[in-house]
Amino acid sequence: MIHDLLRIPKDFFLHIFSRGKLKRTLFGTFFLLLAIVFSVSWFFTSRGLRSFSDASIQDLAERSSRLVFEQFSSYLDSNITLLETNRILFEYGPAIHPDELPVLFGKELESFPALHIVSAGFADGEYAEAQRMEDGSIRYGRAGKETGGDLVWFRYTPEGTKEILDRRTSYDPRKRPWYESAIAAGQISFSDPYNLVSTGSKVIAASKPLYSEQGKVRGVLTVDILLDDIIKTVGELADEFNGYVLIRDRDGKLIINANREEPTIYSFAPDPSAGLKTLFINGEPYRFLTLEYQGRIRSSWLITVALPETAFRSQLRSTLSNLSLVYMVALFLFSLLVYGIVSAVDTPIRQFTALVSRLSLEAQHSLAFSKEEETLLHTIADRKTELGSLARSFQGLLSQLQATLDSLKQSLLDKDILLKEVHHRVKNNLQVIASLLHLEADNSDDNQTREILLELEEKVYAMAMVHETVYTSDSFSAVPMASYLNRLAESLESYHSLFIPLFISVDTDDIHLPLDRAIPCALILVELVTNAFKYAFNGKTEGHIQITLKSHDEFFTLAVQDDGCGFDPEGAEGISKSSGTGSVIMQGLTEQIKGTLALETGPGGTKVSIHFPR
């Protein structure tokens, strides 16, 4: 009987392959294989999708709960850590005067962007705080004996002076609710969430008592934590997994609510002991999971995540329906495709393949065909078939490509000529400006004005030389810095040697910089060489200046070093931060190339180095 069953498919395939016609043989075989493959694939895919959907809902509930738990714990613990850090500072560190605390707390606010207020109230009535204002500035507060018992708010002006902003009379931190609740709790305690009047941001205050070595109360440390960022993060997570998130304390007090406008969810939130639980709300199944956050506080908060199963089930049904339709359409299209290929394209494809295989290497590069190739291409193009249309399109494409290639070559040639002319004219115009500056300097009776005009002439000439270097080189997109720096050094050496012998040497790697970086580098060099000539060689009979430009893995280093008299190293920082015109120019040019400036000086001379990214 088994032999008879196997004989049926055997006779069927023998009948197909014995007919000898390519179209029937290939089409029948491919159609049968496609039907079997699509049927088996659809069966296992739909079965796998159902299993995957069940596992995905459970896995997503667990992962999303853990993710919300980790985000919330990380956010809260990282900010509460500051309380413990300050406690250690006060209990084990050197004694800090209360007047120093506002500035310390201000520095902590800069390091913890999620904090709104950092404060400390002491058992002797002293109080200090730092508060982040709406515009991002820091406002300081101080109360105690030195303020006459008043709470005085102030800020520091850019000049470093204290400016009083406001005053609150008779402020005693020991009578404040946050102080009393922290002392009563004897550990880290939290206030109820509240909204800031100025911005509407949601804030929660965390307080921790401070004790002496004898166990007496020294005071209370407090940080006010902004909840906006974590609320936004939790809301985005809820939207991402199409669910609901609730964070509350054991008493049912709501901390964060991302329930997507579904208030009934709140009343069904289970305890952590329930684990992953399925509950029906208004006839809809939901997967609930509640985790308990303890972290640095004993009074736990509960984090509940709820996922609606309906959204996933409906998506599965829609996916299966679409999948069935796609499989049927794909089977039909594949059948048509196989039939069309076998019945109409086989012979023309072989001919066109022969044509392509005989194309010479020269024809591929020059888009020119031999007579034999053109004849074969015309023969295929004359066919009234899809392949003939393809061949005709191929002929038109070749003609268009050749015309485009010729047009591009001519366009590139025209642009090269235009760019050379532009750079040449810019160079000429800059040289005219330099000449005018020189004439004005010669006609000026004021030495300071003459000196300024001559310095401007040097800078303009340096920019002109950049454009001259560009149009005399092979590239218009970058300046060859080696040749340019050598020419610039020769010009500067010739100009300044009129006063004392000056020798400028250049050591540079093979570096090419675009114009927007080469010009600032040139102006920086002119400024540094001018400064060296002015100040470095007083009392010397000659001077030497070394210009270097080196390439590193991630940055370039431009340096100018002289062998002059140098100056006091302790004054180097003041000089680099000077508000003089030369320093402002240097700082501006350095910032333009996103660089940093370093100054080294001593009796043997001065070296200025500028590091800027590649």
Residue pairs with C-beta under 8 A, 6 or more apart in sequence:
16 24
16 25
16 28
16 29
17 25
17 29
19 25
22 342
22 346
23 339
23 342
23 343
26 338
26 342
27 335
27 338
27 339
27 342
27 343
30 334
30 335
30 338
31 335
31 338
34 331
34 334
34 335
34 338
35 331
38 327
38 330
38 331
41 327
42 323
42 324
42 327
45 323
46 320
46 323
49 316
49 319
49 320
49 323
50 316
53 312
53 313
53 316
56 312
57 287
57 307
57 309
57 312
58 276
58 287
60 241
60 307
61 276
61 287
61 288
61 289
61 305
61 307
62 276
62 289
64 237
64 241
64 243
64 305
64 307
65 289
65 290
65 291
65 303
65 305
66 291
67 237
68 234
68 237
68 245
68 303
68 305
69 291
69 293
69 303
71 230
71 233
71 234
71 237
72 230
72 234
72 247
72 256
72 293
72 303
73 293
73 295
75 114
75 229
75 230
75 233
76 225
76 230
76 293
76 295
77 295
77 296
78 112
78 114
79 112
79 114
79 115
79 206
79 223
79 225
80 188
80 206
80 223
80 225
80 295
80 296
80 297
81 296
82 108
82 112
82 115
82 118
82 223
83 188
83 206
83 207
83 208
83 221
83 223
84 208
84 296
86 108
86 118
86 120
86 221
87 208
87 210
87 221
89 96
90 96
90 120
90 210
90 218
90 219
90 221
91 210
91 211
91 212
91 213
96 104
98 122
98 126
98 127
98 128
98 142
98 144
99 128
99 142
99 146
101 120
101 128
102 128
102 129
102 130
102 140
102 141
102 142
103 130
103 140
104 130
105 118
105 119
105 120
105 128
105 129
105 130
105 140
106 130
106 138
106 140
108 115
108 118
108 130
109 115
109 118
109 130
109 131
109 132
109 138
110 138
112 118
112 223
114 225
114 226
114 229
114 230
115 132
115 223
115 224
115 225
115 226
116 131
116 132
116 196
116 201
116 203
116 224
116 225
116 226
117 129
117 130
117 131
117 132
117 205
117 222
117 223
117 224
118 129
118 130
118 222
118 223
118 224
119 127
119 128
119 129
119 130
119 141
119 221
119 222
119 223
120 127
120 128
120 129
120 210
120 219
120 220
120 221
120 222
121 127
121 173
121 174
121 176
121 179
121 219
121 220
121 222
122 173
122 210
122 218
122 219
123 174
123 216
123 217
123 218
123 219
124 144
125 143
125 144
125 145
125 149
125 172
125 173
125 174
126 143
126 144
126 145
126 173
126 219
127 141
127 142
127 143
127 144
127 151
127 171
127 173
128 140
128 141
128 142
128 143
129 140
129 141
129 142
130 138
130 139
130 140
130 141
131 138
131 139
131 140
131 141
132 138
132 139
133 139
133 198
134 198
134 199
137 155
138 155
139 153
139 154
139 155
139 165
140 153
140 154
140 155
140 156
141 151
141 152
141 153
141 154
142 151
142 152
142 154
143 149
143 150
143 151
143 152
143 171
143 172
143 173
149 169
149 170
149 171
149 172
150 167
150 168
150 169
150 170
150 171
151 167
151 168
151 171
152 164
152 166
152 167
153 164
153 165
153 166
153 167
153 168
154 162
154 163
154 164
154 165
155 162
155 163
155 165
156 162
156 163
157 163
173 179
173 219
173 220
174 180
177 191
178 191
178 205
178 207
178 220
178 222
179 207
179 220
181 189
181 191
181 207
182 189
182 207
182 208
182 209
182 220
182 222
183 209
183 217
183 220
185 209
186 209
187 208
187 209
187 297
187 298
188 206
188 207
188 208
188 296
188 297
189 206
189 207
189 208
189 297
189 299
190 204
190 205
190 206
190 207
190 297
190 299
191 204
191 205
191 206
191 207
192 204
192 253
193 202
193 203
193 204
193 227
193 255
194 202
194 203
194 204
195 201
195 202
195 203
196 202
196 203
201 226
201 227
201 228
202 226
202 227
202 228
202 231
203 224
203 225
203 226
203 227
204 224
204 225
204 227
204 255
205 222
205 223
205 224
205 225
206 222
206 223
206 224
206 225
207 220
207 221
207 222
208 220
208 221
208 222
209 217
209 219
209 220
209 221
210 217
210 218
210 219
210 220
210 221
211 217
211 218
212 218
227 255
227 256
230 256
231 256
231 258
234 245
234 247
234 256
234 258
235 245
235 258
237 245
237 258
238 244
238 245
238 258
238 259
238 260
239 260
241 307
242 307
242 308
242 311
243 260
243 305
243 306
243 307
243 308
244 258
244 259
244 260
244 262
244 265
244 305
244 306
244 307
245 256
245 257
245 258
245 259
245 303
245 304
245 305
245 306
246 254
246 256
246 257
246 258
246 259
246 265
246 266
246 269
246 302
246 303
246 304
246 306
247 254
247 255
247 256
247 257
247 293
247 301
247 302
247 303
247 304
248 254
248 255
248 269
248 301
248 302
248 304
249 255
249 299
249 300
249 301
249 302
250 299
250 300
250 301
250 302
254 266
255 301
257 266
259 265
259 266
264 281
264 282
265 281
265 286
265 306
268 279
268 281
268 286
268 288
268 306
269 288
269 290
269 302
269 304
269 306
270 277
270 279
270 288
270 290
270 304
271 290
271 302
272 290
272 291
272 292
272 302
274 288
274 290
275 289
276 287
276 288
276 289
277 287
277 288
277 289
278 285
278 286
278 287
278 288
278 309
279 285
279 286
279 288
280 286
284 308
284 309
284 310
285 308
285 309
285 310
286 306
286 307
286 308
286 309
287 306
287 307
287 309
288 304
288 305
288 306
289 304
289 305
290 302
290 303
290 304
290 305
291 302
291 303
291 304
292 300
292 301
292 302
292 303
293 300
293 301
293 302
293 303
294 300
344 385
344 386
345 386
345 387
348 380
348 383
348 385
348 387
348 388
349 387
351 376
351 379
351 380
352 380
352 387
352 390
352 391
354 376
355 373
355 376
355 377
355 380
358 372
358 373
358 376
359 369
359 373
360 370
360 373
362 368
363 369
363 370
363 373
367 398
367 401
367 402
367 405
369 377
377 391
377 394
377 395
380 387
380 388
380 391
381 388
381 391
381 392
381 394
381 395
382 388
383 391
416 476
419 471
419 476
420 471
420 476
423 467
423 468
423 470
423 471
423 476
424 467
424 468
424 471
426 464
426 467
427 464
427 465
427 467
427 468
427 471
430 460
430 461
430 463
430 464
430 467
431 461
431 464
433 460
434 457
434 460
434 461
434 464
437 453
437 454
437 456
437 457
437 460
438 453
438 454
438 457
440 453
441 449
441 450
441 453
441 454
441 457
442 450
444 450
444 453
455 526
455 530
458 492
458 495
458 526
458 530
459 523
459 526
459 527
461 491
462 488
462 491
462 522
462 523
462 525
462 526
463 519
463 522
463 523
465 484
465 487
465 488
465 491
465 522
466 479
466 484
466 515
466 518
466 519
466 522
469 479
469 480
469 483
469 484
469 487
470 476
470 479
470 515
473 479
473 480
473 483
475 512
477 514
478 512
478 513
478 514
478 518
479 512
479 513
479 514
479 515
479 518
480 510
480 512
481 508
481 511
481 512
481 513
481 518
481 521
481 549
482 506
482 508
482 509
482 510
482 511
482 549
484 518
484 522
485 506
485 508
485 525
485 547
485 549
486 506
488 522
488 525
488 526
489 504
489 505
489 506
489 547
490 504
492 504
492 525
492 526
492 529
493 502
493 503
493 504
496 502
496 529
496 533
499 533
500 537
500 540
500 541
500 542
500 543
501 541
501 542
501 543
502 533
502 537
502 542
502 543
502 544
502 545
503 542
503 543
503 544
503 545
504 529
504 544
504 545
504 546
504 547
505 544
505 545
505 546
505 547
506 547
506 548
507 546
507 547
507 548
507 549
508 547
508 548
508 549
508 550
509 549
509 550
509 551
511 549
511 551
511 556
513 521
517 593
517 612
520 589
520 590
520 592
520 593
521 549
521 558
521 593
523 585
523 589
524 558
524 586
524 589
524 590
524 610
525 547
525 558
525 560
527 582
527 585
527 586
527 589
528 560
528 586
528 608
529 545
529 547
529 560
531 582
532 543
532 545
532 560
532 562
532 564
532 606
533 543
535 564
535 567
536 543
536 562
536 563
536 564
536 565
536 566
536 605
536 606
537 543
537 562
537 564
537 565
538 564
538 565
539 565
540 564
540 565
543 562
543 563
543 564
544 562
544 563
545 560
545 561
545 562
546 559
546 560
546 561
546 562
547 559
547 560
548 557
548 558
548 559
548 561
549 556
549 557
549 558
549 559
550 556
550 557
550 559
551 614
554 613
554 614
555 611
555 612
555 613
555 614
556 611
556 612
556 613
556 614
557 609
557 610
557 611
558 595
558 609
558 610
558 612
559 607
559 608
559 609
559 610
560 607
560 608
561 605
561 606
561 607
561 608
562 605
562 606
562 607
563 604
563 605
564 605
564 606
565 603
565 605
566 601
566 602
566 603
566 604
566 605
566 606
567 575
567 601
567 606
568 601
569 601
569 602
572 599
572 600
572 601
575 583
575 599
576 583
576 597
576 599
577 583
586 597
587 597
590 596
590 597
590 610
590 612
593 610
593 612
594 612
594 613
595 610
595 611
595 612
595 613
596 610
596 611
596 612
597 608
597 609
597 610
598 608
598 609
598 610
598 611
599 606
599 607
599 608
599 609
600 606
600 607
600 608
600 609
601 607
